[in-house]
């Protein structure tokens, strides 16, 4: 019987979407709801498994893990791209890697939750309501403000459309900005420097990886308006976390809304947790019932296809 590990089920909800009992005749399934403390623990816990069902960019499936899990045959990830899987190593060992479809709209929706939360001081006002206080801050309106977007792909485009509905001026920059998309969405293309200097709300929507690592550092934050807000629902590595803590602590910028971090889960003692102008969510941009339904249903579908030697939604680059 094929031994299957479901990783990273942080919310203990996988069994709401996967009928374990129905699959018990084919697979021996174990669910891991806690992140591994380190790679050594992952290797120890996963040594007997032949298939891993992983949530995108939670547990890294590194070269070392792939080379040392001698029984591993299949990896199925949520999404059709997962930079936390060493695909080259998997290919060398002839391990099949498959993915799933996913909805992109949850991340733009969360982005706007963070923008609105920053603009109207949700964190402070909500905390104060529970302490018995009433109207302790003054918010800002979105209409007429400049929304700067780094990356105008599928997610960035949705964020831009909603910005226009709020009556904001929208600007965009990326290294491969599509001018036709800018024209279609009535978005002003600009340089990175102009985007950083002029944005009242600066929202990041490019892919992770080395190209955009440390795209926003203290150098960039020093050039932002002191009244500006930074929002990152893309990848933690795009913003230098140490520099962001300095900028928030010294009020170089007004605040930040973050859903992604350099290390996840975010350590309990991370300084971001203690900053009053940091609005934090625990990487829930894609975490919706609709997406989880797609993920888990298609993970099992892909696993079945691999077992039958007809793999679907292959990921090889």
ROTIKOL-681756 format. One record per residue (C-alpha): x, y, z; residue number from 1. Coordinates in pm, 1 decimal. Each point is the difference from the previous one (the first is absolute). Example, Ala and Ser with C-alpha at 12.3 -4.5 7.8 and 13.67 -1.06 7.14 Angstrom:
          u          v          w   resi
     1230.0     -450.0      780.0      1
      137.0      344.0      -66.0      2
***
This chain:
          u          v          w   resi
        0.0        0.0        0.0      1
      141.4      338.7     -104.3      2
      106.6      211.2      297.6      3
     -111.6      361.8      -39.8      4
       86.3      300.8      217.9      5
     -220.6      309.2        0.9      6
      223.8      284.7      117.9      7
      -66.4      345.0      141.4      8
     -364.5      -43.8       97.3      9
       37.3      289.1      245.3     10
     -374.0       40.0       53.8     11
      -79.7     -372.5       30.3     12
     -250.8       26.1     -282.9     13
      125.6     -241.4     -266.1     14
     -247.7     -266.2      106.2     15
     -283.3      241.0      -76.8     16
      106.7      -21.6     -363.8     17
      151.6     -350.8      -23.1     18
     -197.6     -312.5       84.8     19
      279.1     -189.2      178.2     20
     -223.0     -297.6       75.8     21
      -97.2      -38.7     -364.7     22
      367.1       -1.8     -100.4     23
      114.8     -232.8      277.6     24
      -20.7     -305.8     -224.8     25
      258.6      149.8     -238.7     26
      220.1      224.3      210.4     27
      145.6       17.8      345.7     28
      -36.9      370.0       73.6     29
      155.7      201.1      282.0     30
      -76.4      367.0       59.1     31
      262.7      239.7      135.6     32
     -160.2      310.0      151.4     33
      310.3      158.5      152.7     34
      297.7      139.3     -191.3     35
      322.4     -195.3       38.2     36
      250.4      167.9      230.6     37
      280.5      -55.2     -248.8     38
      106.4     -208.3     -297.7     39
      132.2     -279.6      219.4     40
     -343.0      -47.1      156.7     41
     -163.1        2.4     -344.1     42
      235.5     -273.1     -120.4     43
      -62.8     -209.4      308.4     44
     -379.7       32.3      -15.4     45
      -31.9      -51.0     -375.6     46
      250.1     -282.4      -56.5     47
     -263.3     -268.0      -69.0     48
     -227.8      196.5     -231.3     49
      -30.4      -49.8     -373.8     50
     -219.1      302.5      -73.1     51
      -11.8      350.3      146.9     52
     -301.6      229.4      -31.6     53
      132.6      346.5       79.6     54
     -144.9      345.3       42.0     55
      181.6      250.1     -218.0     56
      305.0      158.5      157.9     57
      -48.3     -128.4      352.0     58
      238.4     -292.5       58.2     59
      297.5       40.3     -237.5     60
       60.8     -318.3     -199.3     61
      371.8       55.0      -39.0     62
      273.0     -181.2     -187.5     63
      109.3     -164.1      324.6     64
     -351.7     -123.6       77.3     65
      -52.8     -134.0     -350.9     66
      337.0     -175.6       -8.2     67
      -51.7     -163.7      340.0     68
     -362.4     -112.5      -18.3     69
       86.5     -322.5     -177.8     70
     -360.4     -122.7      -30.8     71
     -142.3      323.8     -140.1     72
     -167.1      -34.1     -341.1     73
     -257.1      281.9      -25.2     74
      -37.7      359.3      116.9     75
     -330.7      180.8      -47.2     76
      -16.7      370.0       87.6     77
     -280.7      249.6       18.9     78
       30.8      237.8     -293.5     79
      187.0      -46.2     -325.6     80
      317.8      163.2      127.9     81
      190.8      -60.0      322.2     82
      345.0      152.3       36.0     83
       50.9     -193.6      323.2     84
       36.3     -326.2     -193.0     85
      342.1      -75.3     -149.1     86
     -128.5     -114.8     -337.4     87
      344.8      -72.3     -140.5     88
       74.1     -246.1      278.2     89
     -342.5     -159.2      -41.0     90
       61.4      -40.7     -371.5     91
      336.5     -168.3       61.5     92
     -165.4     -252.3      229.3     93
     -291.7      -42.8     -242.6     94
     -247.3      116.5      262.1     95
     -321.7      118.7     -162.3     96
     -116.6      346.7      108.6     97
     -357.8      109.3      -66.7     98
     -211.0      299.5       95.2     99
     -353.1      129.7       24.8    100
     -196.5      292.6     -126.7    101
      -82.3      288.7      235.7    102
     -214.5      309.2       18.7    103
      196.8      325.2      -11.2    104
     -273.2      232.8      131.3    105
       50.5      -73.0      373.9    106
      337.5      178.6        7.6    107
     -125.1      327.0     -156.2    108
     -294.2      -12.9      241.2    109
      232.3      -35.0      299.0    110
      223.3      275.7     -138.6    111
     -292.3      238.2       14.8    112
      -85.1     -115.1      350.3    113
      351.5      103.1      103.6    114
      -16.5      330.8     -188.4    115
     -331.6       91.7      160.8    116
      124.5     -117.0      338.7    117
      302.2      228.4      -24.7    118
     -194.3      297.0     -133.1    119
     -255.5      -13.7      281.2    120
      226.2     -122.8      282.6    121
     -186.4     -328.0       49.0    122
      262.9     -154.7      224.6    123
        2.7      282.3      255.0    124
     -371.3       75.2      -14.1    125
     -106.9     -363.9       34.2    126
      240.1      -54.8      292.0    127
     -124.1      318.3      165.9    128
     -365.4      -99.5      -37.6    129
       68.5     -309.9      209.6    130
      172.1      220.5      258.8    131
     -302.6      229.8       26.4    132
      133.7      294.4     -201.1    133
     -182.7      185.5     -278.7    134
      133.5      177.4     -312.7    135
      369.2       35.3       78.3    136
      148.3       50.3     -349.4    137
      -62.8      195.1     -319.9    138
       11.3     -199.2     -323.7    139
       61.7       99.9     -359.5    140
     -216.2      -30.5     -310.8    141
      104.7     -201.3     -302.5    142
     -159.5      221.2     -264.0    143
      259.6      216.6     -169.9    144
      292.3     -187.1      155.0    145
      271.5     -165.3     -211.2    146
       10.1     -378.8       -3.6    147
      336.7     -131.7     -114.1    148
       16.9     -360.3     -117.4    149
      316.9     -203.1      -42.7    150
      -99.7     -268.0     -249.5    151
     -304.8       30.2     -224.0    152
      -67.2     -369.2      -63.7    153
     -318.6     -188.3       84.9    154
       -8.4      103.4      365.0    155
      138.2      350.9      -48.1    156
     -252.8       68.1     -275.6    157
     -290.1      -89.0      229.0    158
      138.9      224.9      272.0    159
       31.6      281.6     -256.7    160
     -360.5      -38.6     -115.7    161
     -130.5       30.9      354.5    162
      223.7      302.4       59.5    163
     -163.0      173.3     -295.1    164
     -343.6      -74.8      146.4    165
      105.7      177.3      320.6    166
       96.7      304.0     -208.3    167
      372.9      -42.4       47.4    168
      271.5       89.5     -246.9    169
      182.6     -323.3      -85.7    170
      366.3      -27.7     -101.1    171
      199.7     -314.6      -71.6    172
      355.1     -123.0      -44.8    173
      173.9     -332.7      -50.6    174
      300.8     -118.5     -196.0    175
     -225.9     -145.2     -268.8    176
     -297.1      236.7       17.8    177
     -252.0      -52.8     -280.7    178
      -91.4      341.7     -140.3    179
     -308.2     -141.1     -171.4    180
     -131.4     -114.4      337.8    181
       68.6      346.9      142.1    182
     -195.3      160.9     -282.6    183
     -288.9     -244.0       33.2    184
      -29.8       61.9      375.1    185
       70.9      375.9      -18.9    186
      308.7      -46.6      214.2    187
      297.4      235.7      -29.4    188
      327.8     -184.7      -70.6    189
      295.6      150.7      182.2    190
      350.3      -62.8      128.8    191
       62.0     -175.6      328.1    192
      132.3      323.8      149.3    193
     -308.1      201.4      -98.3    194
     -229.0     -272.1      130.3    195
      170.7       -3.9      338.3    196
       11.0      379.2       35.1    197
     -361.5       66.1      -97.5    198
     -205.6     -290.4      135.1    199
     -229.4       47.0      297.0    200
      -58.0     -375.7        3.8    201
      269.4     -224.2     -149.8    202
     -115.7     -358.3      -64.6    203
      224.2     -286.8     -112.1    204
     -117.6     -263.4     -249.0    205
      305.7     -152.3     -168.0    206
      123.4     -357.5       31.2    207
      264.5      -97.6      249.9    208
      347.7     -114.4      -91.7    209
      331.4      173.2      -41.2    210
     -119.3      259.7     -252.6    211
     -199.2      194.4      258.4    212
      177.9     -102.8      321.2    213
       53.2      312.3      212.1    214
     -180.7      208.9     -260.3    215
     -111.5      225.7      285.5    216
      268.2       88.9      255.0    217
       55.6      291.6      236.5    218
      139.2      192.7     -298.0    219
     -339.3      -16.9     -171.2    220
     -200.3       52.9      319.7    221
      197.5      317.2       74.9    222
     -129.0      138.0     -331.0    223
     -363.6      -82.3       70.6    224
     -237.8      257.3      142.7    225
       -9.8       -6.6      379.2    226
     -376.9      -34.8      -36.4    227
       31.2     -298.3     -236.7    228
      -94.7     -362.1       67.2    229
      173.1     -311.9     -132.2    230
     -201.6     -315.0      -72.1    231
      153.5     -339.2      -75.8    232
     -216.6     -302.1      -79.5    233
      253.3     -148.8     -243.5    234
      321.3     -139.0      155.4    235
      181.4       95.5      317.1    236
      343.3       14.1     -162.6    237
     -102.3      288.4     -227.7    238
       11.3      242.4      293.5    239
      306.9        0.3      223.9    240
     -162.4      -86.4      332.1    241
      268.0      150.2      225.2    242
      -12.5      325.7     -194.7    243
     -378.7        5.6       18.2    244
       12.4      -35.3      378.2    245
      235.2      299.5       14.5    246
     -223.3      207.0     -230.2    247
     -313.1      -78.7      201.4    248
      171.7       53.4      335.0    249
      128.8      343.7     -105.6    250
     -317.7       98.6     -187.3    251
      181.8       32.1     -330.0    252
     -328.0     -129.4     -144.6    253
     -344.7        9.2      158.0    254
      -58.0     -373.5        9.6    255
       10.6     -337.1     -170.7    256
     -253.1     -271.4      -74.2    257
      166.5     -341.0      -27.9    258
     -120.4     -349.4      -79.5    259
      341.3     -150.5      -85.8    260
      330.8      -18.5      183.7    261
      362.5     -102.0      -45.9    262
      -51.4     -292.3      240.4    263
     -337.3     -169.2       32.7    264
     -169.5      -60.0      233.7    265
      113.0      338.5      134.8    266
      201.2      -62.0      320.1    267
     -179.5      100.6      319.4    268
      277.3      243.1       94.1    269
       20.0      171.5     -339.6    270
       -1.2      378.0       54.3    271
     -270.7       52.6     -261.1    272
     -248.6     -152.1      244.6    273
       57.0      285.8      245.4    274
      -19.3      300.8     -232.9    275
     -323.9      201.8       24.9    276
       17.6      107.3     -366.1    277
       38.0     -353.6     -137.9    278
     -324.9     -170.4     -103.6    279
       80.1     -371.6      -24.2    280
     -181.4     -306.1     -132.6    281
      147.5     -355.8       -4.2    282
       41.8      -63.3     -376.2    283
     -370.5      -47.7      -62.5    284
      -10.1      161.4     -344.4    285
      -97.2     -327.2     -167.8    286
     -159.1     -164.4      304.3    287
     -369.5      -26.3      -85.2    288
     -246.6     -288.1        2.9    289
      -34.5       32.5     -377.6    290
      374.8      -27.8      -58.6    291
       46.3     -282.8      248.7    292
     -278.6     -190.1     -170.1    293
      186.4       30.0     -330.6    294
      337.6      -81.8      156.0    295
      -91.1     -316.0      184.7    296
     -237.0     -137.8     -262.3    297
      257.4       46.9     -275.4    298
      288.0     -126.5      216.7    299
     -175.8     -334.0       33.0    300
      -90.3        9.0     -369.0    301
      365.8       61.5      -90.0    302
      119.9     -270.8      237.1    303
     -236.3     -249.7     -161.7    304
      129.2      101.9     -343.0    305
      358.1      -62.4      111.8    306
      -84.2     -343.1      140.6    307
     -164.2      -85.6     -333.4    308
      309.7      117.0     -191.9    309
     -193.3      283.1     -166.1    310
      109.8      306.6      203.0    311
     -190.1      325.3      -50.8    312
       94.6      365.6       56.6    313
      370.6      -83.5       -0.4    314
      241.4      257.4      137.3    315
      350.8      -28.7     -136.7    316
      135.0      356.0       -2.0    317
***
